[in-house]
Amino acid sequence: MKSARMTPFRQALGAIVLKDLRTELRTMRSLPAMVLFAVTTFVIFRFGLDRTALSGSLASGVIWTTLLFAAVLGINRIFLPEREEGGFDAFRLAPVDRPVLFVAKAAVLFLYLVVLEVVVVPVFAVFFLQEWSGLVPLVVILLATNLGFAALGTLISSMAVNSRARDLLVPLLLLPLVVPLMIAATGATSHLLDAGGPSYDKFGTWLLVLGLYDGIFCLVGYAVFEFLLED
Amino acid sequence: MSGRGLKQLSILTALVLLAGYLLVFFWVPMDALEGFRQKVFYLHVPLAIVALCGFVAGGVEGFRHLRTDDRRHDANSYVFIHISVVFGVATLITGMLWAKASWGHYWVWDEPTLVSFLIVFLLYCTYYPFRYAIEDRDRQARYASVFAITAGAFVPLNFMAVRMAQSLIHPRVFATSEGGLPGSMMFTFLVCLVGMALLWVTLVKLELLGKQTSGQVSKLRRALEAEGYGNDEPTGTVGRRIAPNLEAQ
């Protein structure tokens, strides 16, 4: 039931996003861990693959695997304050639409991923890449994939947070669901990071796949989220 | 309730399946290229199609559960997914045997249908631990429905994405398998498909009936305990703990 006293969507959204960003700035719960994890993973790949320079599909595989697992770390924690400190109850009491929380958390996750990539992708380039010109178009792929991660991650995290095996369930449920995203993202990235400079082979097609996937799971998440909040 | 007609349905299923596989072995012509081993096609493909349709139907039932808040839809959704996972195992095994026989390897990553099916199967395998991890029954039912909807939407998208990944690298002629089939093979295939779908429905009904019965048994047991008879712990199975509860109906 909407009443005249409902807090407007945008105002509620802004309040939750700012709250989360402020908490993150003060506690540094997620982002430093994600960045550190990603950089360490690069080091492990350097020895695991025994390569000092990467290009093409190998480079794209390394960067996306690393980003995915770093994202899982963040996704695991995105609803933690809500659960541990009674944020869910407070939210249920507040006169706002339920899906606001989904959009807000997805936005926060998106921002986390952007910050993560702003730090980690240049580090990756310094460590492994000889040809940097593919990084500019890569931004588009990164943003499109982040949107999918944010929507699915928020949905999965809110499903897992109220279960007993939270830390276990997030990767378990999320990884199969993001396989198509990874297919499209790595497919586009491997051509962008080719040793001889970026090629835009199938770039548009992959972007279309990413867009379609993002769109559908944003809608699904938005539609089903309120059922996860009922108690 | 769901027990009614189960016997007739079982007989019908057995007859259609028997007819289908009699056609497969004695009537339909041998495949010119593959010979006898091509006959696994009539087992493998119907299994896969029925499993995928069952997954999507589980999503639809999940949606209906969220809309109506009727626990029967959650039970349907659970059983649909459960039986489809079983069919999925059979699909993967028959597929791998066929792949070994025709391509020489148990697993071929270039085959988009194979890979998509594996991804979908892996996703639905997580349905069990997920359900099991939520203790509150109402919440479990609601969350499972959300999972079923999300995963149901995922099935077609995943097939599209994987097919694109492969077909762009290895251009192939998009002749659908049905399109290229001669009439007799097509007919046999359809009989097998119908038989397999009937088998799925029979198993679903059987499973639902089992759930209902065990729900009634534990209800009666509790009534007995309330009157002071019997104090032995009911011997529970894992299945009972994650399976949706049908006592209310």
Chai-1 contact restraints between the chains, C-beta under 6 A:
chainA,res_idxA,chainB,res_idxB,connection_type,confidence,min_distance_angstrom,max_distance_angstrom,comment,restraint_id
A,M159,B,Y143,contact,1.0,0.0,6.0,A-B,restraint_1
A,S163,B,A133,contact,1.0,0.0,6.0,A-B,restraint_2
A,S163,B,I134,contact,1.0,0.0,6.0,A-B,restraint_3
A,R164,B,A133,contact,1.0,0.0,6.0,A-B,restraint_4
A,A165,B,A133,contact,1.0,0.0,6.0,A-B,restraint_5
A,L169,B,F130,contact,1.0,0.0,6.0,A-B,restraint_6
A,L169,B,A133,contact,1.0,0.0,6.0,A-B,restraint_7
A,L172,B,T126,contact,1.0,0.0,6.0,A-B,restraint_8
A,L173,B,T126,contact,1.0,0.0,6.0,A-B,restraint_9
A,P176,B,I119,contact,1.0,0.0,6.0,A-B,restraint_10
A,P176,B,L122,contact,1.0,0.0,6.0,A-B,restraint_11
A,P176,B,L123,contact,1.0,0.0,6.0,A-B,restraint_12
A,V179,B,I119,contact,1.0,0.0,6.0,A-B,restraint_13
A,P180,B,N158,contact,1.0,0.0,6.0,A-B,restraint_14
A,P180,B,A161,contact,1.0,0.0,6.0,A-B,restraint_15
A,I183,B,A161,contact,1.0,0.0,6.0,A-B,restraint_16
A,I183,B,A165,contact,1.0,0.0,6.0,A-B,restraint_17
A,G187,B,A165,contact,1.0,0.0,6.0,A-B,restraint_18
A,K202,B,L168,contact,1.0,0.0,6.0,A-B,restraint_19
A,V209,B,A161,contact,1.0,0.0,6.0,A-B,restraint_20
A,V220,B,T150,contact,1.0,0.0,6.0,A-B,restraint_21
A,V220,B,A153,contact,1.0,0.0,6.0,A-B,restraint_22
A,V224,B,V146,contact,1.0,0.0,6.0,A-B,restraint_23
A,V224,B,I149,contact,1.0,0.0,6.0,A-B,restraint_24
A,F227,B,L66,contact,1.0,0.0,6.0,A-B,restraint_25
A,F227,B,R142,contact,1.0,0.0,6.0,A-B,restraint_26
A,F227,B,V146,contact,1.0,0.0,6.0,A-B,restraint_27
